[in-house]
Amino acid sequence: MNQSIIFVDRVEYDESTKRISFFAQVSGQLIRCFYLTNKSEKDAISDFESKKFDYEDIAESAIEDELYNDEGLIEVEELL
């Protein structure tokens, strides 16, 4: 576990893009991590909460490897 990467207790659902976003703080900077889903808002957030630590582990590795997309975001795949 990298102590310089801290995940904040915040999750957002964007209906227009069907995107779940969660956030990491890295050296004081807020980094948006996200994945796409076909679930409703309620189901998507519930699913995220049940797999939160798995998503955070995947995102942490991507941040450490600097796998930012063109928008400066970390995209992970939805866990099924």
N, C-alpha and C positions, 0 to 999 in steps of 0.2 A: 504494500500500500504506500503510495507516494503521499507524504505529508503536505506537500505543497499544492496538492489538488484536493479541494474540499467541495463536496456536493451540497448545494443548498436545498432546503426543503421547499421546493417550488416546482410545480408541474403545470403545464398549460396545454390545452387542446385547441387547435385551429380547425374549425369546421370546413372552411373553404379549401384547405389543402390536405385535410385528414392527417394532421401532423401532431404528434405528441412531442412537446419540448420539455427538457429538464436542463438544469444549469449547474455548471461547475465554476468555482472560483479558483483561478490560477494566478498566483502572484498579484492578487488584487484585481484582476480582470475577470469579468463575468463572461463565460463561454457558453453559448447555447448548443446543446446537444439535442438531437431529435431522431425520430424514426417515423415512417409513414405507416398508417394503419387503415383498415377498412371498417373498423369497429365504431360504434356510436360513442359519443363523448363519455357517457357513464361507464360503458364497458371498457373503453380504452384506458381511462384513468384507473379503474379498478385493476385491470390487467397490469398496468405499469406498476402500481403499488405492490402487487403480489410478486413482481420480478425486479423490483427497484434495484436491489444490490447487484443483480446480474447485469442489468443495463449500466449501472455505474462502473462496474469492473471493465466492461467492454469499452465504454467511453474513456475511462482512465487510460487504458492501453493505447487507444487512438490518439489521445491528447499527448501522451508521452512520445508517441511515434510521429507527432505533428501531422496527422492525417486530416487536416482541415480541408473542407471543400472550397470552391471558388468564392463563396460568400463568407468564408472564415468560420464556418460552423462545423461541428462534428456530427456526421451522420452515421447511425448504427442501423442494423437490420432489426426488424421486429422479431422478438422471440415468440415462437409458437408453442 
